[in-house]
Amino acid sequence: MANQLQISVPFPNAALAQIALKTLSVDRELKSDQLQREMRVEGHYLYIDFKASTARLLRASVSGFFDMLILVCRTMDEFAHVES
């Protein structure tokens, strides 16, 4: 697959990065034969590797992923305000 993108997302700590990984891992790619997404945590960073058969499919997948990532981060932020 020629179309690739690698993203690293910093979190305040490794525990929050793990929560994001577990939350975002639930959604699998619908076209797994044409698109692959691998995620891992190293330290307090979440790393995401995308590989797609077309640039259009890559763009759509990354866009949807960022929508979910934003939701996860906002939820974490809301829980942080409730706990403090």
PDB file of N, CA, C and O in Angstrom:
ATOM      1  N   MET A   1       0.844  -1.179   0.000  1.00  0.00           N
ATOM      2  CA  MET A   1       0.000   0.000   0.000  1.00  0.00           C
ATOM      3  C   MET A   1       0.888   1.240   0.000  1.00  0.00           C
ATOM      4  O   MET A   1       1.701   1.441   0.903  1.00  0.00           O
ATOM      5  N   ALA A   2       0.722   2.042  -1.000  1.00  0.00           N
ATOM      6  CA  ALA A   2       1.620   3.167  -1.213  1.00  0.00           C
ATOM      7  C   ALA A   2       1.273   4.399  -0.386  1.00  0.00           C
ATOM      8  O   ALA A   2       2.148   5.225  -0.125  1.00  0.00           O
ATOM      9  N   ASN A   3       0.044   4.538   0.023  1.00  0.00           N
ATOM     10  CA  ASN A   3      -0.386   5.719   0.760  1.00  0.00           C
ATOM     11  C   ASN A   3      -0.272   5.453   2.251  1.00  0.00           C
ATOM     12  O   ASN A   3      -0.965   4.592   2.793  1.00  0.00           O
ATOM     13  N   GLN A   4       0.616   6.209   2.916  1.00  0.00           N
ATOM     14  CA  GLN A   4       0.880   5.971   4.328  1.00  0.00           C
ATOM     15  C   GLN A   4       0.913   7.278   5.095  1.00  0.00           C
ATOM     16  O   GLN A   4       1.221   8.336   4.548  1.00  0.00           O
ATOM     17  N   LEU A   5       0.586   7.178   6.383  1.00  0.00           N
ATOM     18  CA  LEU A   5       0.666   8.322   7.267  1.00  0.00           C
ATOM     19  C   LEU A   5       0.983   7.817   8.664  1.00  0.00           C
ATOM     20  O   LEU A   5       0.396   6.842   9.132  1.00  0.00           O
ATOM     21  N   GLN A   6       1.914   8.489   9.324  1.00  0.00           N
ATOM     22  CA  GLN A   6       2.263   8.166  10.706  1.00  0.00           C
ATOM     23  C   GLN A   6       1.996   9.392  11.565  1.00  0.00           C
ATOM     24  O   GLN A   6       2.406  10.504  11.229  1.00  0.00           O
ATOM     25  N   ILE A   7       1.303   9.174  12.678  1.00  0.00           N
ATOM     26  CA  ILE A   7       0.923  10.268  13.570  1.00  0.00           C
ATOM     27  C   ILE A   7       1.387   9.930  14.974  1.00  0.00           C
ATOM     28  O   ILE A   7       1.316   8.774  15.392  1.00  0.00           O
ATOM     29  N   SER A   8       1.864  10.932  15.706  1.00  0.00           N
ATOM     30  CA  SER A   8       2.157  10.747  17.125  1.00  0.00           C
ATOM     31  C   SER A   8       1.381  11.810  17.898  1.00  0.00           C
ATOM     32  O   SER A   8       1.390  12.992  17.553  1.00  0.00           O
ATOM     33  N   VAL A   9       0.711  11.353  18.954  1.00  0.00           N
ATOM     34  CA  VAL A   9      -0.121  12.243  19.760  1.00  0.00           C
ATOM     35  C   VAL A   9       0.398  12.206  21.193  1.00  0.00           C
ATOM     36  O   VAL A   9       0.383  11.147  21.820  1.00  0.00           O
ATOM     37  N   PRO A  10       0.857  13.341  21.727  1.00  0.00           N
ATOM     38  CA  PRO A  10       1.323  13.358  23.114  1.00  0.00           C
ATOM     39  C   PRO A  10       0.150  13.484  24.087  1.00  0.00           C
ATOM     40  O   PRO A  10      -0.824  14.189  23.823  1.00  0.00           O
ATOM     41  N   PHE A  11       0.266  12.791  25.202  1.00  0.00           N
ATOM     42  CA  PHE A  11      -0.706  12.888  26.288  1.00  0.00           C
ATOM     43  C   PHE A  11       0.040  13.321  27.544  1.00  0.00           C
ATOM     44  O   PHE A  11       1.261  13.180  27.606  1.00  0.00           O
ATOM     45  N   PRO A  12      -0.658  13.841  28.539  1.00  0.00           N
ATOM     46  CA  PRO A  12       0.021  14.288  29.766  1.00  0.00           C
ATOM     47  C   PRO A  12       0.776  13.176  30.492  1.00  0.00           C
ATOM     48  O   PRO A  12       1.771  13.429  31.171  1.00  0.00           O
ATOM     49  N   ASN A  13       0.286  11.928  30.338  1.00  0.00           N
ATOM     50  CA  ASN A  13       0.977  10.807  30.977  1.00  0.00           C
ATOM     51  C   ASN A  13       0.651   9.510  30.230  1.00  0.00           C
ATOM     52  O   ASN A  13      -0.237   9.472  29.378  1.00  0.00           O
ATOM     53  N   ALA A  14       1.385   8.458  30.566  1.00  0.00           N
ATOM     54  CA  ALA A  14       1.234   7.174  29.873  1.00  0.00           C
ATOM     55  C   ALA A  14      -0.139   6.551  30.124  1.00  0.00           C
ATOM     56  O   ALA A  14      -0.677   5.877  29.246  1.00  0.00           O
ATOM     57  N   ALA A  15      -0.707   6.765  31.303  1.00  0.00           N
ATOM     58  CA  ALA A  15      -2.016   6.188  31.613  1.00  0.00           C
ATOM     59  C   ALA A  15      -3.100   6.732  30.675  1.00  0.00           C
ATOM     60  O   ALA A  15      -3.953   5.978  30.206  1.00  0.00           O
ATOM     61  N   LEU A  16      -3.064   8.024  30.409  1.00  0.00           N
ATOM     62  CA  LEU A  16      -4.049   8.611  29.493  1.00  0.00           C
ATOM     63  C   LEU A  16      -3.820   8.139  28.060  1.00  0.00           C
ATOM     64  O   LEU A  16      -4.779   7.936  27.316  1.00  0.00           O
ATOM     65  N   ALA A  17      -2.579   7.966  27.673  1.00  0.00           N
ATOM     66  CA  ALA A  17      -2.283   7.432  26.345  1.00  0.00           C
ATOM     67  C   ALA A  17      -2.838   6.018  26.207  1.00  0.00           C
ATOM     68  O   ALA A  17      -3.368   5.663  25.154  1.00  0.00           O
ATOM     69  N   GLN A  18      -2.722   5.207  27.260  1.00  0.00           N
ATOM     70  CA  GLN A  18      -3.266   3.843  27.237  1.00  0.00           C
ATOM     71  C   GLN A  18      -4.794   3.858  27.164  1.00  0.00           C
ATOM     72  O   GLN A  18      -5.392   3.045  26.459  1.00  0.00           O
ATOM     73  N   ILE A  19      -5.416   4.773  27.885  1.00  0.00           N
ATOM     74  CA  ILE A  19      -6.879   4.886  27.823  1.00  0.00           C
ATOM     75  C   ILE A  19      -7.318   5.229  26.398  1.00  0.00           C
ATOM     76  O   ILE A  19      -8.265   4.639  25.877  1.00  0.00           O
ATOM     77  N   ALA A  20      -6.637   6.172  25.780  1.00  0.00           N
ATOM     78  CA  ALA A  20      -6.961   6.549  24.399  1.00  0.00           C
ATOM     79  C   ALA A  20      -6.778   5.359  23.464  1.00  0.00           C
ATOM     80  O   ALA A  20      -7.618   5.115  22.598  1.00  0.00           O
ATOM     81  N   LEU A  21      -5.692   4.621  23.633  1.00  0.00           N
ATOM     82  CA  LEU A  21      -5.440   3.446  22.789  1.00  0.00           C
ATOM     83  C   LEU A  21      -6.565   2.436  22.926  1.00  0.00           C
ATOM     84  O   LEU A  21      -7.093   1.955  21.923  1.00  0.00           O
ATOM     85  N   LYS A  22      -6.936   2.113  24.148  1.00  0.00           N
ATOM     86  CA  LYS A  22      -7.996   1.120  24.370  1.00  0.00           C
ATOM     87  C   LYS A  22      -9.336   1.595  23.824  1.00  0.00           C
ATOM     88  O   LYS A  22     -10.103   0.804  23.276  1.00  0.00           O
ATOM     89  N   THR A  23      -9.611   2.867  23.973  1.00  0.00           N
ATOM     90  CA  THR A  23     -10.879   3.417  23.496  1.00  0.00           C
ATOM     91  C   THR A  23     -10.931   3.425  21.973  1.00  0.00           C
ATOM     92  O   THR A  23     -11.941   3.037  21.386  1.00  0.00           O
ATOM     93  N   LEU A  24      -9.864   3.859  21.339  1.00  0.00           N
ATOM     94  CA  LEU A  24      -9.844   3.972  19.875  1.00  0.00           C
ATOM     95  C   LEU A  24      -9.649   2.633  19.180  1.00  0.00           C
ATOM     96  O   LEU A  24      -9.942   2.512  17.990  1.00  0.00           O
ATOM     97  N   SER A  25      -9.167   1.637  19.888  1.00  0.00           N
ATOM     98  CA  SER A  25      -8.950   0.318  19.292  1.00  0.00           C
ATOM     99  C   SER A  25     -10.245  -0.434  19.048  1.00  0.00           C
ATOM    100  O   SER A  25     -10.267  -1.404  18.291  1.00  0.00           O
ATOM    101  N   VAL A  26     -11.309  -0.002  19.673  1.00  0.00           N
ATOM    102  CA  VAL A  26     -12.597  -0.688  19.527  1.00  0.00           C
ATOM    103  C   VAL A  26     -13.107  -0.592  18.095  1.00  0.00           C
ATOM    104  O   VAL A  26     -13.661  -1.558  17.570  1.00  0.00           O
ATOM    105  N   ASP A  27     -12.927   0.560  17.459  1.00  0.00           N
ATOM    106  CA  ASP A  27     -13.412   0.759  16.085  1.00  0.00           C
ATOM    107  C   ASP A  27     -12.414   0.198  15.089  1.00  0.00           C
ATOM    108  O   ASP A  27     -11.285   0.677  14.986  1.00  0.00           O
ATOM    109  N   ARG A  28     -12.836  -0.809  14.366  1.00  0.00           N
ATOM    110  CA  ARG A  28     -12.003  -1.411  13.322  1.00  0.00           C
ATOM    111  C   ARG A  28     -12.309  -0.745  11.983  1.00  0.00           C
ATOM    112  O   ARG A  28     -13.386  -0.183  11.782  1.00  0.00           O
ATOM    113  N   GLU A  29     -11.352  -0.817  11.084  1.00  0.00           N
ATOM    114  CA  GLU A  29     -11.558  -0.275   9.745  1.00  0.00           C
ATOM    115  C   GLU A  29     -12.538  -1.161   8.984  1.00  0.00           C
ATOM    116  O   GLU A  29     -12.469  -2.388   9.064  1.00  0.00           O
ATOM    117  N   LEU A  30     -13.450  -0.531   8.245  1.00  0.00           N
ATOM    118  CA  LEU A  30     -14.463  -1.285   7.512  1.00  0.00           C
ATOM    119  C   LEU A  30     -13.889  -2.012   6.302  1.00  0.00           C
ATOM    120  O   LEU A  30     -14.352  -3.100   5.957  1.00  0.00           O
ATOM    121  N   LYS A  31     -12.907  -1.435   5.666  1.00  0.00           N
ATOM    122  CA  LYS A  31     -12.305  -2.038   4.474  1.00  0.00           C
ATOM    123  C   LYS A  31     -10.898  -2.511   4.820  1.00  0.00           C
ATOM    124  O   LYS A  31      -9.911  -1.955   4.340  1.00  0.00           O
ATOM    125  N   SER A  32     -10.815  -3.533   5.648  1.00  0.00           N
ATOM    126  CA  SER A  32      -9.516  -3.981   6.145  1.00  0.00           C
ATOM    127  C   SER A  32      -8.614  -4.525   5.045  1.00  0.00           C
ATOM    128  O   SER A  32      -7.401  -4.609   5.237  1.00  0.00           O
ATOM    129  N   ASP A  33      -9.171  -4.893   3.910  1.00  0.00           N
ATOM    130  CA  ASP A  33      -8.338  -5.345   2.796  1.00  0.00           C
ATOM    131  C   ASP A  33      -7.689  -4.175   2.065  1.00  0.00           C
ATOM    132  O   ASP A  33      -6.709  -4.360   1.344  1.00  0.00           O
ATOM    133  N   GLN A  34      -8.231  -2.968   2.246  1.00  0.00           N
ATOM    134  CA  GLN A  34      -7.714  -1.789   1.563  1.00  0.00           C
ATOM    135  C   GLN A  34      -7.073  -0.778   2.506  1.00  0.00           C
ATOM    136  O   GLN A  34      -6.411   0.162   2.066  1.00  0.00           O
ATOM    137  N   LEU A  35      -7.274  -0.977   3.800  1.00  0.00           N
ATOM    138  CA  LEU A  35      -6.806  -0.004   4.774  1.00  0.00           C
ATOM    139  C   LEU A  35      -6.351  -0.704   6.046  1.00  0.00           C
ATOM    140  O   LEU A  35      -7.034  -1.585   6.567  1.00  0.00           O
ATOM    141  N   GLN A  36      -5.194  -0.297   6.533  1.00  0.00           N
ATOM    142  CA  GLN A  36      -4.673  -0.851   7.782  1.00  0.00           C
ATOM    143  C   GLN A  36      -4.358   0.294   8.729  1.00  0.00           C
ATOM    144  O   GLN A  36      -3.851   1.339   8.322  1.00  0.00           O
ATOM    145  N   ARG A  37      -4.672   0.072  10.019  1.00  0.00           N
ATOM    146  CA  ARG A  37      -4.348   1.048  11.050  1.00  0.00           C
ATOM    147  C   ARG A  37      -3.750   0.292  12.227  1.00  0.00           C
ATOM    148  O   ARG A  37      -4.362  -0.633  12.761  1.00  0.00           O
ATOM    149  N   GLU A  38      -2.565   0.688  12.618  1.00  0.00           N
ATOM    150  CA  GLU A  38      -1.897   0.082  13.764  1.00  0.00           C
ATOM    151  C   GLU A  38      -1.618   1.174  14.782  1.00  0.00           C
ATOM    152  O   GLU A  38      -1.166   2.265  14.434  1.00  0.00           O
ATOM    153  N   MET A  39      -1.896   0.865  16.057  1.00  0.00           N
ATOM    154  CA  MET A  39      -1.678   1.834  17.121  1.00  0.00           C
ATOM    155  C   MET A  39      -0.841   1.201  18.220  1.00  0.00           C
ATOM    156  O   MET A  39      -0.893  -0.005  18.461  1.00  0.00           O
ATOM    157  N   ARG A  40      -0.065   2.058  18.879  1.00  0.00           N
ATOM    158  CA  ARG A  40       0.744   1.606  20.005  1.00  0.00           C
ATOM    159  C   ARG A  40       1.038   2.806  20.903  1.00  0.00           C
ATOM    160  O   ARG A  40       0.959   3.960  20.481  1.00  0.00           O
ATOM    161  N   VAL A  41       1.378   2.500  22.146  1.00  0.00           N
ATOM    162  CA  VAL A  41       1.767   3.534  23.092  1.00  0.00           C
ATOM    163  C   VAL A  41       3.224   3.317  23.463  1.00  0.00           C
ATOM    164  O   VAL A  41       3.647   2.201  23.766  1.00  0.00           O
ATOM    165  N   GLU A  42       3.976   4.393  23.433  1.00  0.00           N
ATOM    166  CA  GLU A  42       5.361   4.398  23.903  1.00  0.00           C
ATOM    167  C   GLU A  42       5.503   5.622  24.800  1.00  0.00           C
ATOM    168  O   GLU A  42       5.392   6.763  24.350  1.00  0.00           O
ATOM    169  N   GLY A  43       5.751   5.358  26.079  1.00  0.00           N
ATOM    170  CA  GLY A  43       5.808   6.464  27.029  1.00  0.00           C
ATOM    171  C   GLY A  43       4.449   7.121  27.133  1.00  0.00           C
ATOM    172  O   GLY A  43       3.447   6.450  27.380  1.00  0.00           O
ATOM    173  N   HIS A  44       4.408   8.429  26.947  1.00  0.00           N
ATOM    174  CA  HIS A  44       3.130   9.137  26.990  1.00  0.00           C
ATOM    175  C   HIS A  44       2.632   9.531  25.592  1.00  0.00           C
ATOM    176  O   HIS A  44       1.810  10.436  25.447  1.00  0.00           O
ATOM    177  N   TYR A  45       3.146   8.835  24.569  1.00  0.00           N
ATOM    178  CA  TYR A  45       2.743   9.093  23.184  1.00  0.00           C
ATOM    179  C   TYR A  45       1.910   7.948  22.639  1.00  0.00           C
ATOM    180  O   TYR A  45       2.204   6.777  22.879  1.00  0.00           O
ATOM    181  N   LEU A  46       0.859   8.304  21.898  1.00  0.00           N
ATOM    182  CA  LEU A  46       0.078   7.354  21.123  1.00  0.00           C
ATOM    183  C   LEU A  46       0.552   7.483  19.678  1.00  0.00           C
ATOM    184  O   LEU A  46       0.517   8.569  19.101  1.00  0.00           O
ATOM    185  N   TYR A  47       0.989   6.376  19.103  1.00  0.00           N
ATOM    186  CA  TYR A  47       1.448   6.358  17.715  1.00  0.00           C
ATOM    187  C   TYR A  47       0.422   5.619  16.866  1.00  0.00           C
ATOM    188  O   TYR A  47      -0.056   4.547  17.240  1.00  0.00           O
ATOM    189  N   ILE A  48       0.090   6.206  15.719  1.00  0.00           N
ATOM    190  CA  ILE A  48      -0.860   5.601  14.803  1.00  0.00           C
ATOM    191  C   ILE A  48      -0.225   5.550  13.426  1.00  0.00           C
ATOM    192  O   ILE A  48       0.274   6.556  12.922  1.00  0.00           O
ATOM    193  N   ASP A  49      -0.247   4.363  12.821  1.00  0.00           N
ATOM    194  CA  ASP A  49       0.269   4.164  11.468  1.00  0.00           C
ATOM    195  C   ASP A  49      -0.892   3.767  10.568  1.00  0.00           C
ATOM    196  O   ASP A  49      -1.566   2.767  10.813  1.00  0.00           O
ATOM    197  N   PHE A  50      -1.119   4.553   9.530  1.00  0.00           N
ATOM    198  CA  PHE A  50      -2.163   4.271   8.551  1.00  0.00           C
ATOM    199  C   PHE A  50      -1.503   3.833   7.246  1.00  0.00           C
ATOM    200  O   PHE A  50      -0.479   4.386   6.842  1.00  0.00           O
ATOM    201  N   LYS A  51      -2.095   2.838   6.591  1.00  0.00           N
ATOM    202  CA  LYS A  51      -1.689   2.427   5.249  1.00  0.00           C
ATOM    203  C   LYS A  51      -2.965   2.166   4.463  1.00  0.00           C
ATOM    204  O   LYS A  51      -3.846   1.437   4.919  1.00  0.00           O
ATOM    205  N   ALA A  52      -3.063   2.771   3.268  1.00  0.00           N
ATOM    206  CA  ALA A  52      -4.284   2.636   2.474  1.00  0.00           C
ATOM    207  C   ALA A  52      -3.946   2.417   1.008  1.00  0.00           C
ATOM    208  O   ALA A  52      -2.866   2.772   0.535  1.00  0.00           O
ATOM    209  N   SER A  53      -4.890   1.829   0.313  1.00  0.00           N
ATOM    210  CA  SER A  53      -4.688   1.564  -1.108  1.00  0.00           C
ATOM    211  C   SER A  53      -4.837   2.826  -1.953  1.00  0.00           C
ATOM    212  O   SER A  53      -4.259   2.915  -3.037  1.00  0.00           O
ATOM    213  N   THR A  54      -5.612   3.808  -1.463  1.00  0.00           N
ATOM    214  CA  THR A  54      -5.781   5.064  -2.198  1.00  0.00           C
ATOM    215  C   THR A  54      -5.658   6.252  -1.248  1.00  0.00           C
ATOM    216  O   THR A  54      -5.893   6.133  -0.046  1.00  0.00           O
ATOM    217  N   ALA A  55      -5.291   7.382  -1.804  1.00  0.00           N
ATOM    218  CA  ALA A  55      -5.182   8.603  -0.996  1.00  0.00           C
ATOM    219  C   ALA A  55      -6.547   9.021  -0.462  1.00  0.00           C
ATOM    220  O   ALA A  55      -6.646   9.519   0.660  1.00  0.00           O
ATOM    221  N   ARG A  56      -7.582   8.828  -1.239  1.00  0.00           N
ATOM    222  CA  ARG A  56      -8.936   9.194  -0.807  1.00  0.00           C
ATOM    223  C   ARG A  56      -9.368   8.364   0.395  1.00  0.00           C
ATOM    224  O   ARG A  56      -9.943   8.900   1.342  1.00  0.00           O
ATOM    225  N   LEU A  57      -9.102   7.087   0.366  1.00  0.00           N
ATOM    226  CA  LEU A  57      -9.446   6.211   1.483  1.00  0.00           C
ATOM    227  C   LEU A  57      -8.627   6.573   2.722  1.00  0.00           C
ATOM    228  O   LEU A  57      -9.144   6.545   3.839  1.00  0.00           O
ATOM    229  N   LEU A  58      -7.365   6.910   2.529  1.00  0.00           N
ATOM    230  CA  LEU A  58      -6.515   7.339   3.641  1.00  0.00           C
ATOM    231  C   LEU A  58      -7.060   8.607   4.275  1.00  0.00           C
ATOM    232  O   LEU A  58      -7.152   8.700   5.499  1.00  0.00           O
ATOM    233  N   ARG A  59      -7.423   9.583   3.452  1.00  0.00           N
ATOM    234  CA  ARG A  59      -7.963  10.842   3.956  1.00  0.00           C
ATOM    235  C   ARG A  59      -9.242  10.619   4.747  1.00  0.00           C
ATOM    236  O   ARG A  59      -9.407  11.183   5.829  1.00  0.00           O
ATOM    237  N   ALA A  60     -10.134   9.816   4.232  1.00  0.00           N
ATOM    238  CA  ALA A  60     -11.402   9.560   4.919  1.00  0.00           C
ATOM    239  C   ALA A  60     -11.172   8.856   6.253  1.00  0.00           C
ATOM    240  O   ALA A  60     -11.815   9.188   7.249  1.00  0.00           O
ATOM    241  N   SER A  61     -10.275   7.904   6.276  1.00  0.00           N
ATOM    242  CA  SER A  61      -9.997   7.171   7.510  1.00  0.00           C
ATOM    243  C   SER A  61      -9.356   8.066   8.559  1.00  0.00           C
ATOM    244  O   SER A  61      -9.741   8.034   9.728  1.00  0.00           O
ATOM    245  N   VAL A  62      -8.387   8.859   8.146  1.00  0.00           N
ATOM    246  CA  VAL A  62      -7.700   9.751   9.080  1.00  0.00           C
ATOM    247  C   VAL A  62      -8.669  10.812   9.609  1.00  0.00           C
ATOM    248  O   VAL A  62      -8.632  11.154  10.791  1.00  0.00           O
ATOM    249  N   SER A  63      -9.518  11.322   8.751  1.00  0.00           N
ATOM    250  CA  SER A  63     -10.501  12.315   9.177  1.00  0.00           C
ATOM    251  C   SER A  63     -11.432  11.736  10.242  1.00  0.00           C
ATOM    252  O   SER A  63     -11.678  12.371  11.267  1.00  0.00           O
ATOM    253  N   GLY A  64     -11.943  10.542  10.001  1.00  0.00           N
ATOM    254  CA  GLY A  64     -12.810   9.889  10.978  1.00  0.00           C
ATOM    255  C   GLY A  64     -12.085   9.581  12.273  1.00  0.00           C
ATOM    256  O   GLY A  64     -12.648   9.705  13.361  1.00  0.00           O
ATOM    257  N   PHE A  65     -10.827   9.177  12.142  1.00  0.00           N
ATOM    258  CA  PHE A  65     -10.032   8.880  13.331  1.00  0.00           C
ATOM    259  C   PHE A  65      -9.837  10.134  14.176  1.00  0.00           C
ATOM    260  O   PHE A  65      -9.964  10.079  15.400  1.00  0.00           O
ATOM    261  N   PHE A  66      -9.531  11.256  13.542  1.00  0.00           N
ATOM    262  CA  PHE A  66      -9.339  12.506  14.291  1.00  0.00           C
ATOM    263  C   PHE A  66     -10.631  12.954  14.976  1.00  0.00           C
ATOM    264  O   PHE A  66     -10.592  13.496  16.080  1.00  0.00           O
ATOM    265  N   ASP A  67     -11.767  12.730  14.326  1.00  0.00           N
ATOM    266  CA  ASP A  67     -13.042  13.041  14.977  1.00  0.00           C
ATOM    267  C   ASP A  67     -13.175  12.262  16.281  1.00  0.00           C
ATOM    268  O   ASP A  67     -13.564  12.824  17.305  1.00  0.00           O
ATOM    269  N   MET A  68     -12.854  10.975  16.248  1.00  0.00           N
ATOM    270  CA  MET A  68     -12.945  10.139  17.448  1.00  0.00           C
ATOM    271  C   MET A  68     -11.881  10.536  18.473  1.00  0.00           C
ATOM    272  O   MET A  68     -12.161  10.556  19.672  1.00  0.00           O
ATOM    273  N   LEU A  69     -10.674  10.850  18.022  1.00  0.00           N
ATOM    274  CA  LEU A  69      -9.607  11.262  18.922  1.00  0.00           C
ATOM    275  C   LEU A  69      -9.987  12.549  19.672  1.00  0.00           C
ATOM    276  O   LEU A  69      -9.742  12.673  20.872  1.00  0.00           O
ATOM    277  N   ILE A  70     -10.576  13.484  18.960  1.00  0.00           N
ATOM    278  CA  ILE A  70     -11.020  14.729  19.594  1.00  0.00           C
ATOM    279  C   ILE A  70     -12.066  14.431  20.662  1.00  0.00           C
ATOM    280  O   ILE A  70     -12.019  15.000  21.752  1.00  0.00           O
ATOM    281  N   LEU A  71     -12.999  13.553  20.358  1.00  0.00           N
ATOM    282  CA  LEU A  71     -14.028  13.182  21.332  1.00  0.00           C
ATOM    283  C   LEU A  71     -13.410  12.531  22.566  1.00  0.00           C
ATOM    284  O   LEU A  71     -13.798  12.840  23.693  1.00  0.00           O
ATOM    285  N   VAL A  72     -12.449  11.630  22.357  1.00  0.00           N
ATOM    286  CA  VAL A  72     -11.769  10.976  23.479  1.00  0.00           C
ATOM    287  C   VAL A  72     -11.047  12.011  24.341  1.00  0.00           C
ATOM    288  O   VAL A  72     -11.142  11.970  25.568  1.00  0.00           O
ATOM    289  N   CYS A  73     -10.338  12.925  23.717  1.00  0.00           N
ATOM    290  CA  CYS A  73      -9.590  13.944  24.472  1.00  0.00           C
ATOM    291  C   CYS A  73     -10.524  14.877  25.234  1.00  0.00           C
ATOM    292  O   CYS A  73     -10.244  15.235  26.378  1.00  0.00           O
ATOM    293  N   ARG A  74     -11.621  15.269  24.616  1.00  0.00           N
ATOM    294  CA  ARG A  74     -12.589  16.136  25.311  1.00  0.00           C
ATOM    295  C   ARG A  74     -13.212  15.410  26.504  1.00  0.00           C
ATOM    296  O   ARG A  74     -13.421  16.010  27.558  1.00  0.00           O
ATOM    297  N   THR A  75     -13.503  14.135  26.341  1.00  0.00           N
ATOM    298  CA  THR A  75     -14.070  13.348  27.439  1.00  0.00           C
ATOM    299  C   THR A  75     -13.075  13.240  28.579  1.00  0.00           C
ATOM    300  O   THR A  75     -13.446  13.403  29.741  1.00  0.00           O
ATOM    301  N   MET A  76     -11.809  12.965  28.261  1.00  0.00           N
ATOM    302  CA  MET A  76     -10.777  12.906  29.298  1.00  0.00           C
ATOM    303  C   MET A  76     -10.676  14.242  30.028  1.00  0.00           C
ATOM    304  O   MET A  76     -10.546  14.284  31.251  1.00  0.00           O
ATOM    305  N   ASP A  77     -10.736  15.319  29.274  1.00  0.00           N
ATOM    306  CA  ASP A  77     -10.637  16.655  29.864  1.00  0.00           C
ATOM    307  C   ASP A  77     -11.820  16.924  30.800  1.00  0.00           C
ATOM    308  O   ASP A  77     -11.637  17.486  31.880  1.00  0.00           O
ATOM    309  N   GLU A  78     -13.011  16.533  30.399  1.00  0.00           N
ATOM    310  CA  GLU A  78     -14.199  16.727  31.236  1.00  0.00           C
ATOM    311  C   GLU A  78     -14.079  15.924  32.536  1.00  0.00           C
ATOM    312  O   GLU A  78     -14.410  16.431  33.608  1.00  0.00           O
ATOM    313  N   PHE A  79     -13.612  14.691  32.447  1.00  0.00           N
ATOM    314  CA  PHE A  79     -13.445  13.878  33.648  1.00  0.00           C
ATOM    315  C   PHE A  79     -12.360  14.460  34.553  1.00  0.00           C
ATOM    316  O   PHE A  79     -12.457  14.355  35.776  1.00  0.00           O
ATOM    317  N   ALA A  80     -11.353  15.058  33.984  1.00  0.00           N
ATOM    318  CA  ALA A  80     -10.296  15.681  34.798  1.00  0.00           C
ATOM    319  C   ALA A  80     -10.869  16.862  35.585  1.00  0.00           C
ATOM    320  O   ALA A  80     -10.485  17.086  36.733  1.00  0.00           O
ATOM    321  N   HIS A  81     -11.788  17.618  34.971  1.00  0.00           N
ATOM    322  CA  HIS A  81     -12.408  18.754  35.663  1.00  0.00           C
ATOM    323  C   HIS A  81     -13.360  18.286  36.755  1.00  0.00           C
ATOM    324  O   HIS A  81     -13.482  18.938  37.793  1.00  0.00           O
ATOM    325  N   VAL A  82     -14.028  17.171  36.532  1.00  0.00           N
ATOM    326  CA  VAL A  82     -14.958  16.642  37.532  1.00  0.00           C
ATOM    327  C   VAL A  82     -14.205  16.121  38.750  1.00  0.00           C
ATOM    328  O   VAL A  82     -14.658  16.298  39.881  1.00  0.00           O
ATOM    329  N   GLU A  83     -13.059  15.479  38.528  1.00  0.00           N
ATOM    330  CA  GLU A  83     -12.282  14.894  39.621  1.00  0.00           C
ATOM    331  C   GLU A  83     -11.571  15.941  40.469  1.00  0.00           C
ATOM    332  O   GLU A  83     -11.294  15.697  41.644  1.00  0.00           O
ATOM    333  N   SER A  84     -11.272  17.098  39.897  1.00  0.00           N
ATOM    334  CA  SER A  84     -10.517  18.106  40.662  1.00  0.00           C
ATOM    335  C   SER A  84     -11.397  18.999  41.491  1.00  0.00           C
ATOM    336  O   SER A  84     -10.898  19.888  42.182  1.00  0.00           O
TER     337      SER A  84
END
